Amino acid sequence: MIPFSVLDLAPVCVGSDAAQSFRNTLDLARHAERLGYLRYWLAEHHNMPGIASAATTVLIGYVAGGTSTIRVGSGGVMLPNHAPLQVAEQFGTLASLYPGRIDLGLGRAPGTDHATARALRRYFDSAEAFPNDVIELLGYFEPAQPEQPVRAVPGAGLEVPVWLLGSSLFSARLAAALGLPFAFASHFAPDAMTQALELYRREFKPSARLAQPYAMLALNVVAADTDAEARRLFTTLQQSFTNLRRGRPGLIPAPIDDIESYWTPTEKFGVEHALACSVVGAPDTVERGIAEFVERFRPDELMLTANLFDHAARVRSFEIAAAVRENLAKR
């Protein structure tokens, strides 16, 4: 069976705060390590009250320092918000502290609204420079040359795996051209998933970093002891996406008994479409759902996410998913 990994948004729940979110993140990472997950990635978002992972590299260092073997990285760092040299220095520092365990996933979107992008001293139109920024960043990880005027210290000559993340064909094509691994954000934007996978695999050019295409797909997996319990837990995510569409992102809400009373038919259609790549249910249901997803799309790796309200329920969900992976590996 293919590897499973974890995407964590460091959720800040109603009645809680960022400090508790960080404690929960480290606890979940330690569980994920024990359960055999390959990677633990954190995502950069800004001006989102319910997501505490804005200072992504700081949180990566916290998680890597509190674990021993699991790979820790960004899913992703939004490159338009940063100078490539600074990113290389930050991840060079992380790779020096935790050798062989750090991943750098790069995204093209700003991970926020236009006003916040301006507050970050960068502008959304800098996303147009993304290919050149990626190439510049990759160059900083190459061994430094004697007369090189600017180098990443630390960073130059270090092995830092670089991934491209995306929800469209743009990053799929760029990852293929540069010979980089590719991760698709199917957990919230599934529309172009099949086309992006086909394009990436068809156009992939081997590089010194990667000999053959390697594609990871993100999947919402909410597992519980019963289907009914899992569906109720999933209403947290459904409410969060509804609130986002209403322009009112907030803290992560508690699950509710009747999601139909919360959203309008139009909102329901949009949210269910965005969350189409979701497997929700008891262990048997989740095993069937993951097996069908893998059989249909043939990813090289799955990145699971479960942005749930209750931390114990979130840990339990990843425990069930890990057991599902073991069952599927025996087939």
C-alpha positions in Angstrom: 0.0 0.0 0.0 1.1 3.5 -0.7 2.4 5.8 2.1 -0.1 7.9 4.1 0.9 11.4 5.4 -0.8 14.1 7.5 -1.8 17.7 6.6 -2.5 19.8 9.7 -4.0 23.3 9.6 -3.4 23.8 13.3 -7.1 24.4 13.9 -8.1 26.9 16.6 -11.5 25.8 17.9 -14.3 27.7 19.5 -13.5 28.1 23.2 -9.7 27.5 22.7 -6.7 29.4 21.5 -3.5 29.2 19.4 -1.4 27.9 22.3 -3.7 24.9 22.7 -3.7 24.4 19.0 0.1 24.1 19.0 0.0 21.6 21.8 -2.6 19.6 19.9 -0.4 19.8 16.7 2.6 18.3 18.5 0.5 15.6 20.2 -1.0 14.6 16.8 2.4 14.6 15.2 3.7 12.2 17.8 0.7 10.0 17.3 1.3 10.1 13.5 4.9 9.1 14.0 4.0 6.2 16.2 1.3 5.1 13.7 3.7 5.0 10.7 2.7 8.1 8.8 5.5 9.2 6.5 5.1 13.0 6.6 3.5 15.7 8.7 2.9 18.9 6.8 1.7 22.3 7.9 0.0 24.9 5.8 0.6 28.7 5.5 -2.6 30.7 5.9 -2.9 34.3 7.1 -5.7 36.3 8.6 -7.7 33.2 9.3 -8.9 33.0 12.9 -9.4 29.3 12.8 -5.9 28.4 11.4 -2.8 29.0 13.6 -0.1 27.9 11.2 0.7 31.3 9.7 4.4 31.2 10.9 4.8 27.9 9.1 8.5 27.4 9.4 8.4 28.2 13.2 5.8 25.5 13.7 7.7 23.0 11.5 10.7 23.5 13.8 8.5 23.0 16.9 7.1 19.7 15.5 10.4 18.4 14.2 12.0 19.1 17.6 9.3 17.2 19.4 9.4 14.1 17.1 12.2 11.8 16.0 11.6 10.1 12.7 8.6 11.5 10.8 9.3 13.9 8.0 8.0 17.4 8.7 7.4 20.1 6.1 5.2 22.7 4.5 2.0 22.0 2.6 2.9 24.6 1.8 4.9 27.8 2.0 3.2 30.3 -0.2 6.1 31.6 -2.2 4.6 34.9 -3.4 4.6 36.0 0.2 8.4 35.5 0.6 11.8 36.2 -1.0 13.3 32.9 -2.3 16.5 33.5 -0.4 14.7 33.8 2.9 12.9 30.6 2.3 16.1 28.8 1.4 17.8 30.1 4.6 14.8 29.1 6.7 14.6 25.6 5.3 18.4 25.3 5.2 18.3 26.0 8.9 15.6 23.4 9.5 17.4 20.8 7.4 20.6 21.5 9.4 18.8 21.0 12.7 16.8 18.0 11.6 18.8 16.4 8.7 16.9 14.0 6.4 13.5 15.0 7.8 12.5 18.3 6.3 10.3 18.8 3.2 9.6 22.1 1.4 6.2 22.3 -0.3 5.6 25.4 -2.3 2.3 27.0 -3.3 1.6 29.8 -5.8 -1.4 31.4 -4.1 -0.9 34.0 -1.3 -2.9 31.9 1.2 -5.0 34.9 2.1 -7.0 37.9 0.8 -5.6 40.9 -1.1 -5.5 43.2 1.9 -3.5 40.8 3.9 -1.2 40.1 1.0 -0.4 43.8 0.9 0.2 43.7 4.6 2.8 41.0 4.0 4.7 43.4 1.9 4.1 41.3 -1.2 1.5 41.4 -3.8 -0.7 38.8 -5.4 0.5 39.6 -8.9 3.9 38.4 -7.7 2.4 34.9 -8.3 3.1 35.6 -11.9 6.8 35.4 -11.0 6.3 32.0 -9.4 8.3 29.9 -11.9 11.3 32.2 -11.7 11.1 32.3 -8.0 11.0 28.5 -7.8 14.1 28.3 -10.1 15.9 30.9 -8.0 15.0 29.0 -4.8 16.2 25.7 -6.2 19.5 27.4 -7.1 20.2 28.4 -3.5 20.2 24.7 -2.5 22.9 23.9 -5.1 26.5 23.8 -3.9 27.8 27.3 -3.7 30.3 28.4 -6.3 33.5 30.3 -5.4 32.5 33.5 -7.0 28.8 33.2 -6.3 27.6 36.7 -5.0 24.6 35.5 -3.0 24.3 32.2 -1.3 21.9 30.7 1.3 23.7 30.2 4.6 22.7 27.6 5.7 21.1 26.1 2.6 23.7 25.8 -0.1 24.5 22.1 -0.8 21.8 20.7 1.5 19.4 18.0 0.5 16.0 19.7 1.0 13.2 17.9 -1.1 11.2 20.6 -2.9 7.6 19.9 -3.9 5.2 22.0 -5.9 1.6 22.2 -4.7 -1.4 23.2 -6.7 -5.1 23.0 -7.5 -4.9 23.7 -11.2 -2.8 22.7 -14.2 -0.2 25.5 -13.8 1.8 23.9 -11.0 1.4 20.4 -12.5 3.0 21.6 -15.7 5.8 23.4 -13.8 6.5 20.4 -11.6 6.7 18.2 -14.7 9.1 20.6 -16.4 11.4 21.0 -13.4 11.3 17.3 -12.5 9.8 17.9 -9.0 7.3 15.9 -7.0 3.7 17.3 -7.2 0.9 17.4 -4.6 -2.6 18.3 -5.6 -5.0 20.1 -3.3 -7.9 17.7 -4.0 -9.2 18.0 -0.4 -10.8 21.4 -1.2 -10.4 21.9 -5.0 -10.9 18.6 -6.8 -12.1 19.9 -10.2 -8.8 19.7 -12.2 -7.3 16.7 -10.3 -7.6 14.0 -13.0 -6.4 16.4 -15.7 -3.5 17.7 -13.6 -2.3 14.1 -12.7 -2.4 13.1 -16.4 -0.6 16.2 -17.5 2.1 15.9 -14.8 2.8 12.2 -15.6 2.7 12.7 -19.3 5.0 15.8 -19.4 7.4 14.9 -16.6 11.1 15.4 -17.3 13.6 13.5 -15.1 15.9 15.7 -13.0 18.8 15.4 -10.6 16.1 15.7 -7.9 13.6 13.1 -9.2 14.0 10.3 -11.7 10.3 9.6 -12.3 7.0 11.4 -11.5 5.7 11.3 -7.9 2.2 12.6 -7.3 0.5 13.0 -3.9 -3.2 13.6 -3.5 -4.9 15.2 -0.5 -8.0 13.5 0.9 -10.3 14.5 3.7 -10.7 11.4 5.9 -13.0 11.5 8.9 -13.2 8.2 10.7 -15.0 7.2 13.8 -16.4 4.0 15.4 -19.7 4.4 13.5 -20.8 6.0 10.3 -23.2 8.3 12.2 -20.5 9.6 14.5 -18.2 10.3 11.6 -20.9 12.1 9.7 -21.5 14.3 12.7 -17.8 15.1 13.2 -17.7 16.0 9.5 -20.3 18.8 10.0 -17.4 20.8 11.6 -15.7 20.9 8.2 -19.0 21.5 6.4 -19.8 24.5 8.6 -16.3 25.9 8.2 -16.5 25.8 4.4 -20.0 27.4 4.5 -18.7 30.2 6.7 -15.8 30.8 4.4 -18.2 31.1 1.4 -20.3 33.6 3.5 -17.2 35.7 3.9 -17.1 35.0 7.6 -14.2 32.7 8.4 -14.0 32.1 12.2 -12.9 29.7 14.8 -13.4 26.0 14.1 -17.0 25.2 15.1 -18.3 22.3 17.1 -20.2 19.6 15.2 -24.0 19.8 15.0 -26.8 17.3 14.6 -28.5 18.8 11.6 -26.3 20.3 8.9 -29.3 20.8 6.6 -30.6 23.5 8.9 -27.3 25.3 8.7 -26.8 25.8 5.0 -28.9 26.8 2.0 -29.3 24.5 -0.9 -26.9 26.6 -2.9 -24.3 26.6 -0.2 -24.8 22.8 0.2 -24.1 22.3 -3.5 -20.9 24.4 -3.4 -19.5 22.9 -0.2 -20.2 19.3 -1.2 -18.6 19.9 -4.5 -15.5 21.4 -2.9 -15.3 18.5 -0.4 -16.0 15.8 -3.0 -12.7 14.1 -2.2 -13.7 13.0 1.3 -14.1 9.6 3.0 -16.3 9.7 6.0 -17.4 6.8 8.2 -16.7 3.8 10.3 -13.5 1.7 9.7 -15.1 -0.5 7.1 -16.6 2.5 5.3 -13.3 4.3 5.3 -11.4 1.3 4.1 -13.7 0.9 1.1 -13.6 4.6 0.3 -9.8 4.9 0.5 -9.3 1.7 -1.6 -11.7 3.0 -4.3 -10.0 6.4 -4.3 -6.5 4.8 -4.7 -7.7 2.4 -7.3 -9.3 5.1 -9.4 -6.6 7.8 -9.3 -3.4 5.8 -8.5 -1.5 8.4 -6.4 2.0 7.6 -5.2 1.1 8.9 -1.8 -2.0 10.0 0.1 -2.0 13.1 2.4 -4.9 12.8 4.9 -6.5 15.8 6.6 -9.2 16.0 9.3 -9.8 19.5 10.5 -12.0 18.4 13.4 -13.3 20.2 16.5 -12.4 17.7 19.2 -8.7 16.8 19.4 -9.3 13.3 20.8 -11.7 12.6 17.9 -9.1 13.9 15.4 -6.4 11.6 16.9 -8.9 8.7 16.8 -9.6 9.4 13.1 -6.0 9.2 12.2 -5.6 6.0 14.3 -8.4 4.3 12.3 -6.9 5.5 9.0 -3.5 4.0 9.9 -5.2 0.7 10.7 -7.0 0.9 7.3 -3.7 1.4 5.6 -2.3 -1.8 7.3 -5.4 -3.7 6.2 -5.0 -2.5 2.6 -1.3 -3.4 2.6 -2.3 -7.1 3.3 -4.5 -7.3 0.3 
